[in-house]
Structures are given as C-alpha cells and as structure tokens.
C-alpha cells in the first residue's frame, strides 16, 4: 500500500486506547468459537491463553506500526501463538469489532464519570452543610433579587449534577447492546452464539439488526451530548465562583494552591482553573457537532468516516474527567468571607419584595402592593435617604401600614429567608430537608 495513503488512513494513534477492550472482546469471541465447535478446544485454549498473556503486556508494547488496534492485536497474537491466531477472525469483521470495543469502552467511561460527579456533589454538599446559616443575594440579570441561604445555591448545583447522572444512566442503557456477530453488516453463515457473547461480555441486550449494528453511532453522539450538557453545568458553576471570588463580590476565596499568580501583578490571585473549565466547554460543544456533522450524510452501513468519532469522544472524556477532578478540589477548600456577605445586605432594596408580600397579607392586591413598594423605593432614591432612616410619617405617607420598626424587621436577611414557606424554597426548614435528602442519596 502507498505509504502516504497508509499513514493517512491509520487510526492506531488514537484507537490504541481501545486495546484492553479489543482483547476482552477477542477472548469472549474465541471462547464462543470453541463452544460452537467452529474451532477445536485446543485452538480455543491456545487463543485464550495468548490473548490473556497479551492483555497483561499490551500497555508496554509499541503499537504505532500497525494500521489500527484490531490489526495490532492480531499481529501480536500471531507472534505469540503462531498461525492459530488467524482462526480468531472467523465470522468477524472490523466493522462489528470496532463498535463492540467502543461500546465496552463507553460503558466503563460512563461509570467513571458518574463516580466523579458523585465526588463533586459530596464536596458541594459539605459546603452547603457548613454554610447553611449564611445568607447571600441571588441574582436575576446579574442584579440583586432577594436573599437566600448560601446553602441553597450549593444545593442547586447538586440538583443540576444529579440530572447529568440521570442522563448518563439513560445513555448507558443504549450503550449496553452487544453488536458482535453482525460481521461486515449482514451477519455470518457460521453458527455464532451471540447471546453467549453478550453474557460473557456483560451486555444486557443483543442488537436486533446487523446492518444497524455496524453503522450505529447514536450512542457516541448521545454520550457526547450528555457530556456537553454536563460541561455546561460545570461552566456555570465555575462562572458563579469566578464572580464570587472577584474583588467586587468577595463572597468566597479559593485556596492558594488552586489559584494562580500574575507575571506582572504581585497581588493577583487568579481563578485560572475555573476559567479553563469554562473555556473547555466550547470544545465540548465542538466535539459533539463534529460527530453529528460527520454522520449526517453517511449511507448504510459502515463508512471509514466513522473512525473519526473516536478523537472527539476521547477528547471530551479527558476534558470532563479533568474538569470534574479540578472543580471538586477547588470546592473542597473554598473559604467564605462573612464580612463581605454581611456587606452585601446593605442594599435595602433587596428587601422590597418582602415589603410587597407583607402588604398582600394586609389585603392589597399584588399589583397595588408592587406599585406602592416601588413608590417607596423611588422616594428613598429621590431623597437619598435609606429606608431605615425614614420616619414613620414619611413611610405612612406612601404606605399607611408601615412603621420604622417594621422596616427594620424587614431589613434583616435571616428574618427574610425565614419568611419563605414554599416547598423546595430557601427557607431554613426547606434547606435543612434538602441537606438531609442529599446526604442520604450521596452516602
């Protein structure tokens, strides 16, 4: 083969990652060939012994001279046991072999990602537990909205990640389908026992259509999509922490060992790892789009384009596992600045909704309560006078039910959150229930 063409079509540089799975699938296939009496027991035993020996050493063997991982394994096996190695390919094609390897690999990776999500959730839960008595403004349009318990924000992150775990569980179901025995796309004339293979390789289902089996990469696309959503969540969490660590907010501080300095500014402590998690999200989206675009025009069944599904998949998994590790480290050592949280409560207008809700309890409609509270805010701005300094007379001129004593009561963040009654809200009882709920799940 022309050397340039061979180099152009080779996939060993990236699919060598599938070596353990290719050998695992080959061991099961050899055992099945022996069971079905397609090869002799002696040949089966020799194949299995050679493959197991190879599996122990494969990580230390240079593979780059081979076209792909499947060829590499057969070539190495031939050196190990001789011509009997050629019996391994009876009834099998690289078309069904590669999708088997990929499904085995993806199943393992789903479990690893889920475990890393759980570890991050546990760190977030610890912060929620530690900071349950602290209040913080939450934001809409990045403007002060109302006060919540700081724990409530960390519990929100846990909920986002729980949905990611659920999606990964759903993806796993559609990965857990055994394709081997589909051959190049039509099956085999040999009496292959595909259900035996599924049992040996721990698959819950066997693929129903051989043509679909070798051409299906939906599970890769769905996996990439799920990882892209997970990455988006990690990016949003990172963005919150970047803002909260900024000098303007100053609510939290990262550990010195996790943040970086500046080459010119001696005082800087930059949240670079968080910014990179945010930045890598764009690459995660690009990896998903690249596989979607690759697949959109392919006729059935297998086409060589499909080998290009692996670099984006491997890249996305490397990025997401690193991002989860890094974010968990940062969260585990976050410190809170209580003084700055206290300073954040100096904006009296955050309590405007509390006043409006009080007026509703006094018989006003919501529109009336909203308008009257808005007039009170405007009066404070016009007079450049804080609400807590307005006299009873000034208050009653706009809202007859208000007194300075009531206003001072409204301007307390902890009292504000204690007024929250709704299930799932940021009231102390609700937050405590959420902490207990997640504590049970994460244990």
ABEGO torsion letter per residue (X at the ends): XBAAAAAAABAAAAAAAAAAAAAAAAAAAAAAAAAAGABBAAAAAAAAAAAAAAAAAAAABBAAABABAAAAAAAAAAAAAEAAAAAAABGBBAAAAAAAAAAAAAAAAAAAAAAAAAAAAAAAAAAAAAAAABBBBBBBGGBBBBBBBAAAAAAAAAAAAAAAAAAAAAAAAAAABBABGAEAGAEBABBBBAAAAAAAAGBABBBABAAAAAABAAAAAAAAAAAAAAAAAAAAAAAAAAAAABAAAGABBBBAAABBBBAABAABBBBAAAAAAAAAAAAAAAAAAAAAAAAAABBOBBBAAAAAAAAAAAAAAAAAAAAAAAAAAAAAABBBBAAAAAAAAABAAAAAAAAAAAAAAAGBBAAAAAAAAAAAAAAAAAAGBBAAABBAAAAAAABAABBAAAAAAAABAAAAAAABABBGBABAAAAAAAAAAAAAAAX
